[in-house]
Amino acid sequence: MRPFLALAVAILKGFVRDKASVFFAVIFPLMFLVLFGGIFNQDGASRIDLIQVGELQLVEDLPAPARSAWDDTFEMSSLDDLDAAVAEVRRGDADVALHQEGGTVTAYFTQTDQTRAAMTQGALRAFVDGINVAVSGAPPSYTLEVQRVEDDSLAAIDFVTPGLLGWAVAMSAAFGAAATLQGWRQTKMLRRLQLSPVPTRTIVGARIVATLLIAFVQTAIFLGLGRAAFGLGLTGSWWMVVPLVAAGTLCFMALGLLAGAVTKTAEGAVNMANFLVLPMAFLSGSFFPLDMTPTWLQTISLAMPLRHLNDAMLDVMVRGEGPASALLPMLIMLGFATVLTLVAARLFRWETV
């Protein structure tokens, strides 16, 4: 037990003293959390920039509740020159220019941002249809009520955090394992450990425990900052994040060991780990929802362990799923860890040849 604890403490001290490791494992992911948290916590960030050209009788005829909804939807400014308004839309300074002649309302928009353009057109059509019903005096045949399936207290940052945390855990575990393996090999530390009376399983166990502790501290800092600074909500079975992080850490530690086993330098090992983890982050929903991607790409992403980690943390932190929803993703990640470890052990060499 004493050699095990001594090795684990030595590994943790080495991590803390390595400023680059601390930066990429803790500070770098937190920068993304602060960035996304700042973006999604901005009030009115989703309002549509609308330029009113001349008088808009459409807006004047809106009943009070509809006018309130209009003001919540659009950030309005006014211009008398239609060409100048269209030029602003073309430059991207506004989302739409609205001009009315008689009963015809013309909206000038740009397709540069197709999502924004579709949202703008949909909102305008809804208001035009609403005012037409109001003017005709006929009651609407159908009404729509909307109700979100998630907890009403959840904010946008709650949906972003699980993916960012998954990426942070994957990056830290993979980079740490790859760099440590190659660093120990280049400094002949591996050979000295092999010749020492300490069993190999003790060395491996100490490295795993140290990596897990780093991942848990990383998770605590991540969630603590998100909750304190951006109002991150922790509801449902959020505590299942702990075993999920453990399984994800083991999985990506194995990926890092594979990167370290097949490369000959520490720089090569880190670059290979980055080559494997960074594209996986984009294809696994860490930075944006996979709903925006083609179906075939979503299918391919199911072969990536980070996709299962992100989905499972989203289930237990946001979607209100119970602990059972995390079991299958954990088994998948542990399966990846087993296969990758066996492959890394097969390719491993004690010294660079």
N, C-alpha and C positions, 0 to 999 in steps of 0.2 A: 504493500500500500504506500509506503514512504517513497519509493522510486516513482510510482504513478503520480502522486501528488506533486513531487518535485518537478517532474517533467511538465505536468499541466500548468503549474505556476510559472515555470520558465517560458513556456509557449505564450502564456497570457502576457507576461512582462515583455517578451519580444514583440508582441503585437502592439502593445501600448507605446513602446519606444519607437516603433516604425511609423513615422508621421504619414507616409504615403498610404500605408494600410489603413490607418485610422481615418484618413480623409476619404478614401474610396469606399470604405465599409460603412461609415457613419455620416460624415459631413456631406459628401456628394449626394447620396439619396435624400437627405434632409433638405438640400437645396431645391430639389424637385418638388418636395412636399410643400415648401414655402411658396414656390412659384405657382403651383396649381392651387394651393389654398388661397393665395392672394387673388388669383384670377377669379375663382368661383365664389369668393366672398364679397366681390364688388357688387354693390347694389345697383340695379338698373343696367347691368352689363349686357342683358339680352334684349334690351329695347331696340326697336328698329328706327334708324335715322331716316326721317321723312322730310322732304322739302315741299312745302305748300306753295304752289305757283298761282298767285291771284286768290280769289275767293273760292272756298270749298263749301258749297251749300250742303254737300253730303254730311260734313261734320256738324254743321249748324243744326241739321234736322235730327241728329241723334238724340234719343231720349237720355235722361240723366244717367241711368245705370250703364247704358252703352257708351256714353261719352266718357264716363270714368274708366271703363275698360279700354277705350281708345287711348286715353292719356297714359294708361299703364303699358300699352303695347308700343306706342310710337313716341319718339323724341322728335318734336316738330320744330322746324325753322321755316322762314318765309323768304321768298324771292319773287320779284315781279317779272323777271326775264326768264322765259322758258328755256332758251338756249343755254343760259348760264347755269340753270338748275340741272339740265341734262349733262352739261360738262362736269359738274361736281359729282354726279352719279358715275360718270364714265371714269373719273379719276379715283373713285373709291372713297370719296369724302362723305358720301351719303349712300343709303341703301336704295332709295326710291324717290322719284319726284312725282308729285300728284297734281294734275291739272284738270279742271272741270269746265266743260262748255255745254250749257244746257243740261240735258239729262245724261250726258256721256262723261264718265270719269276715266281719264287715261293715266295709267301708271307707267313710268319710265324706270326700268331697272336694269342692272347688269348681271350677266351670267358668269362673271368671274368667280363668285362664290355661289355655286348652284344650290347648296343647302340653304343659305341665307335668302336666295332669290325665291326658292319654293316656299319658305316660311313667310316671306313678305307677301307673295301672291295669295297664299291661303288665308292670311289674316285679313287682307283687303277684301277678298271675296266674301268672307264671313260677315264683315261689317256691311258691305253692299247688300247682301241677301237679307240681312237683318233690317236695314232701313227700308228695303222694298216691302217687306212684310208689314212694318210699322205704318208706312204710308198708305198701303192698300186697306188697312183696317181689318184684314182677315186674320183670325187667330192661326198660329202655326199648327200644322198637322202633327208634327213630331217635335219633341224636345229632347235635348241631350243632357244627361247628368254624368259627370266624370268623378271618379274616385280612385285614388292611387292605391295600389295593392301593398306598398311598403308602409312602414311606420311614418305618420305625418311629420314626425320630428326630424326625419332624415334630411340632410342637406346634400348639395352636390359633392362636397368634400368627402362625405361618407362613401360615395360610390367610387371615388378616385383612389382613396387610400389603400384598399386591399391590393390593387394591382401594383401600386408603387412599392408597397411593403414586400410583395412577392419578388419584385425585381431586385430590391435592395438585398434581400436574403440570398437570392440566387447569385448575385454578383459577388457579395462578400465571401460566401462559402466557396465558390468556384475559384475566384482569384486567390484567396488565401491558401487553399490546398495546392493549387498549381505552383504558386510562388514558393511556398514552403518546401515542397518536394524537390524542386530544382535547386533552391538555395541550399538545402541540406546536402544535396548530391554534389554541388560544385565546391562546397567548403569541406567535403569529405566527412561531414557530420553523420551521414547515413552509415558509412563504413565503420566509424567509431561506435555508433550505437549498435551496429550488428555484432561487433566484437565485445561489447560490454556484457556483463552478467544479467542485464535487464532483459526479460523476454520481449519478443517482438510484439506480442499482444498487448503488453503494458504500454509500449511506445504508441501503438495505434490507438489504444483506448484513451491515453492522455490527450492525443491530438484531437480525437473526436469530442471529448468532454470540453476541451478548451474552445473548439469551434462552436459547439452548442451554446456555451456560456456567452460567447461574443454575440451570437445570433439572438439570444434572449434579451441581452442588454440593448442591442440594436432595436429590437421590437419594442421594448419598454420606452426607449427614448422617442421612437417614431410615433407611437400611439400617444405618449404623454404630451409631446409637442403639438400633435394634431388636435388633441382635446383641449389643451390650454390656450393655444393660439387661434384655432379656427373652429372650435366648437364641435370637434369630431364626436359623433354619437357612438357609444358602445352599448348595443342592445342585443337581445336574443342570446344566442350561444356564442358570443364573441370570445369567450375563454377558450374555445376550441382552436383559436389561433395558436396557442402554445404547442399542442401536439402537431399541428400542421406545419408550423415553423421548424419543429424538430425533424419531421419527415422531409421537408423541403431542403433543409440544411444538409442532411445525410445524402440526399439525391445529388445536389449540386457540388457537394464536397467530392463525391465519386466522379463527377464530371471534371472537376479540377484535377483530381488524381490522374485521370486519363490524359488530360492535356499535359500534365507534367511528365507522364510516362513516355509520351511519344515525341517530346521535344528535347532539345539539347542545352538550352539556356533558360534562365529565369525570364528574360524578356520574351523569348519565344513561347514559353508556357503561358504567361499572362496574355500575350496577344492571341493565342489560340483560345484561351478561355473567353476572352472578349469577343472573338469571332463567333463563338458558339452561343454565348449568353445574350449579347446585344440584339441580334436579329430575332432571337427567341422572344425577347421582351416585346418587340413590336408586333410579333405574330401571335402573342398570347394574351393580348388585352391589357398590358401593363400601362400603356400610355393613352390608348383610345379604345372605345368599345369595338369588339369584333363584328358587331352588327353592320358596321360600315363596309366590311370587306366582302368579297365574293364568297359564295357557298363553298367552292372548292378549296379556297384558302382556309376557311374555318375548319374544314375537314382535315386538312393537313396539320393544322395547329393542334389537333387532338393527339398527335404523336409526340408532342412536346410536353415535358413534365411541368414546365412553368404554367402552361394553360390550366392544368388540373389544380395547381396550387392557387392560382388567381381565382378560378371559379369557386373552389371550396371556401376560400376566405370571404369571397363575396356572398356566398350562401349563408355562412354563419354570422357575418357582421352586418349584412344589409337586407338580405331577402327573407330573414326570419326563419330559416331552415334549422332543424334540430341537429344535435351532434352526429346523428347517423349519416347525415349528408356528407360528412367529411371522411367517412371510413373508406369508401372506394378510392377517392383521390389519394389518400394516404397510402393505401396498398399499392396503387399504381406508382407512386413516387418511390416507395421502398423497393418495388420491383425494378425500377430503373436503377436505383442505387446498387442493388445486388448485381445486375448484369454489367453495369459500367465498372464496378469494382473488380469483378472477375476478369474483364477485358484488360483493365489497367494492370492487374497483377500479372496477367499473361505477358504483357508488353514491357513490364517494368525491368529495368536494369539498375544494379547498385551503383554503377559508375557510367559516366558518359564515354562512349567509345567513338 
